[in-house]
Amino acid sequence: MSELTYSVAETAAAGLRTARPGRVRPAPLEGRGVLAAGLVLVCWAGLLSFLLAFYQPDWRTPWPYLLALLQTHLYTGLFITAHDAMHGVVSTNKRLNNAIGTLAAGLFAFNWFPGMLAKHHAHHRHVATEHDPDFHNGRHPGFLPWFVRFAWNYVTVWQVLLMAAAYNVLKLFFPQANVIAFWMLPAVLGTFQLFYFGTYLPHRGEHQADNAHKSRSQFRHHAWAFVSCYFFGYHYEHHDQPYLPWWRLWRAKG
């Protein structure tokens, strides 16, 4: 697993070698990556515990739906944390980096970090080609067919079985409606959110011949970029500077 992970030293060196105006120079993590990951994990676990064990939703008010959306945002943060670990920018300690990545990926619907790691690096190496596991098959570039192929490449039978088993255990201890609304549904919505902002919008359509990363970015709007997908909508910048963790990625947009 560790040999596939970008080390901070390697990505920083790459960034320095290709530095150009407008490019953000690498900077030491100094524990900030672990702190950011810990904050996401604690917020996700804390809110989920409250929503499952203590919250009594009144479905006639907007609050349960807003809380479900907030939990969806935190689910997305789990994946983004695992994604940063794939690039070695959670911690300079590879064991700690990969352990946090494995934990974050596992909490997001039992995703398996080593399998995701290999496929994500294939995406970076072969972006928008037939060898890119995130890309459509060239014949069905529409949103839903593309999403089905994307899910087929990442969702495993074991993952589905574990989700089913966890659901049946959780509903023994917590209200079934809460389990569905605040544990299951946010995972599904988070998957759509990640696909839409992190794959479909950046990579759909044709790209200019000089676009080395076959990616585009949303317009500069840091507040929306964070709310929509932890700055992952600045997607060209991510492909261009993969040594930037999500909480520094906004700097690449200026």
Secondary structure as the mmCIF struct_conf table of DSSP 4:
data_model
#
loop_
_struct_conf.conf_type_id
_struct_conf.id
_struct_conf.beg_label_comp_id
_struct_conf.beg_label_asym_id
_struct_conf.beg_label_seq_id
_struct_conf.end_label_comp_id
_struct_conf.end_label_asym_id
_struct_conf.end_label_seq_id
HELX_RH_3T_P HELX_RH_3T_P1 SER A 2 LEU A 4
BEND BEND1 THR A 5 THR A 5
HELX_LH_PP_P HELX_LH_PP_P1 TYR A 6 SER A 7
HELX_RH_AL_P HELX_RH_AL_P1 VAL A 8 ARG A 17
TURN_TY1_P TURN_TY1_P1 THR A 18 THR A 18
TURN_TY1_P TURN_TY1_P2 PRO A 21 GLY A 22
HELX_LH_PP_P HELX_LH_PP_P2 ARG A 23 PRO A 26
TURN_TY1_P TURN_TY1_P3 GLU A 30 GLY A 31
HELX_RH_AL_P HELX_RH_AL_P2 ARG A 32 ALA A 53
TURN_TY1_P TURN_TY1_P4 PHE A 54 PHE A 54
TURN_TY1_P TURN_TY1_P5 TRP A 59 ARG A 60
BEND BEND2 THR A 61 PRO A 62
HELX_RH_AL_P HELX_RH_AL_P3 TRP A 63 MET A 86
TURN_TY1_P TURN_TY1_P6 HIS A 87 GLY A 88
BEND BEND3 VAL A 90 VAL A 90
BEND BEND4 THR A 92 ASN A 93
HELX_RH_AL_P HELX_RH_AL_P4 LYS A 94 LEU A 107
TURN_TY1_P TURN_TY1_P7 PHE A 108 PHE A 110
HELX_RH_AL_P HELX_RH_AL_P5 PHE A 113 ARG A 125
TURN_TY1_P TURN_TY1_P8 HIS A 126 ALA A 128
BEND BEND5 THR A 129 THR A 129
TURN_TY1_P TURN_TY1_P9 GLU A 130 HIS A 131
TURN_TY1_P TURN_TY1_P10 PRO A 133 ASP A 134
BEND BEND6 PHE A 135 PHE A 135
BEND BEND7 GLY A 138 ARG A 139
BEND BEND8 GLY A 142 GLY A 142
HELX_RH_AL_P HELX_RH_AL_P6 PHE A 143 TYR A 154
HELX_RH_AL_P HELX_RH_AL_P7 VAL A 157 PHE A 173
BEND BEND9 PHE A 174 PHE A 174
HELX_RH_AL_P HELX_RH_AL_P8 GLN A 176 VAL A 179
HELX_RH_PI_P HELX_RH_PI_P1 ILE A 180 MET A 184
HELX_RH_AL_P HELX_RH_AL_P9 LEU A 185 PHE A 195
HELX_RH_PI_P HELX_RH_PI_P2 TYR A 196 TYR A 200
HELX_RH_AL_P HELX_RH_AL_P10 LEU A 201 HIS A 203
BEND BEND10 ARG A 204 GLY A 205
TURN_TY1_P TURN_TY1_P11 ALA A 209 ASP A 210
TURN_TY1_P TURN_TY1_P12 ALA A 212 HIS A 213
BEND BEND11 ARG A 220 ARG A 220
HELX_RH_AL_P HELX_RH_AL_P11 HIS A 222 CYS A 229
TURN_TY1_P TURN_TY1_P13 TYR A 230 GLY A 233
HELX_RH_AL_P HELX_RH_AL_P12 HIS A 235 ASP A 240
TURN_TY1_P TURN_TY1_P14 PRO A 242 TYR A 243
BEND BEND12 LEU A 244 LEU A 244
HELX_RH_AL_P HELX_RH_AL_P13 TRP A 246 LEU A 249
HELX_RH_3T_P HELX_RH_3T_P2 TRP A 250 LYS A 253
#
